Amino acid sequence: MQIYRKTTQQMMADTRDKLILDLRKNREFRLGTIPGAVHIYWEDLQNQMQELPKDKPIYMMCYTGETSDEFAQWMQEHGWEAYSIEDGYRGFYRWQITQE
């Protein structure tokens, strides 16, 4: 398991102040996301990278986890505590169903 990847359960168990980024398309974000998530489309993220805090963890979610994996790995190498949510929105959705 990569150190830049966390499950939805691990993210939800992290009680620290954190930033959750949804990197999916605007339409997908509007259809459903993690409560409190901020939307930044993945193509725009690189231009906004310096605005992201380095003093709290950042959890990122795309649709499958692949795009957020790439960003989380790069961000960790450059000083952020960044994680990709394993399996992306699908992983969150599956976890959410088990909580109901």
N, C-alpha and C positions, 0 to 999 in steps of 0.2 A: 504494500500500500504506500502510495506516495505521501510525503509529509504535507503537500499542498492540497490534498483532497480530504474532505470530511463528509460524513453522512449527514442527512437532514437531522437525524436524532442527535448527533454530536453538536451540530450548530444550535439546536434548540436547547440543549443542556448547557451551553455556554451562556452563563448569566451576565457576563460582562457587557458593558455598553459596546455595541458593535454596529457596523454599517453593513446592510444587505443590499447588494446590487443585482438587479435583474437586467441581463444583457440581451434579452430577446427583442424581437421586433415590437413596435408600439402596439400593434393589434393583439399580439399574444399577451403582452403585459396587461392590457385592458381586460382581457378575458379571465385573468386570474393570476395571482402572484402570492408570494409570501407576505403576510401582514407586516407593514412597515418598510417594505423594500422600496428602494429608489430605482427609477428606471434610467439607465444610460445604455443606449444601443451599442453593441460591441464595436461597431465601426467608428463610433464617436469617443470611445473610452480612451484611446491613446492621446487624444487632444485634451482630455480632462484629467489625465493621470496626476498631474502635479497638484490638483485641487483636493485629491483624496487624502484623508488623514493617515498619518503614520503612528498615531498614538492610540489606536484601537483596532481590533481585528476587522477585516473586511471579508465577508462571505459573498461569493459571486455565483450566480446561477444563469445558465443559458438553457436551451431546450434539452440537450442530451448530456451536457457536462464536458464536451470536448473543447469548445471555445473557452469556457471559464477555466479549464485545466491549463491551457496555454497562458492565459493572463495571470492566473495565480502563481504559476511557476516563475514567470518573468518578474512579477512584483515581489515575490519573496527574495529573489536574487538581487533586488534593488531596494531593499529595506522596509517593505511593508510586511505586516503580518496578514497575509492574504490566503484565502482558501477557496477552492472550487467545491461546490456542493455536488457530491457524487450523484450521477445520473440526472443532474439538472432538475428542471421542473417536473419531469416524470417521477424522479425519486421523491421530491417533496410531495407530489400529489399522492403517490402510493403511501407515504408515511401519514399524510393527513387522513386518508381513508381509514387507516388502522386506529386512529385516535377518536373516531366518531362512534 
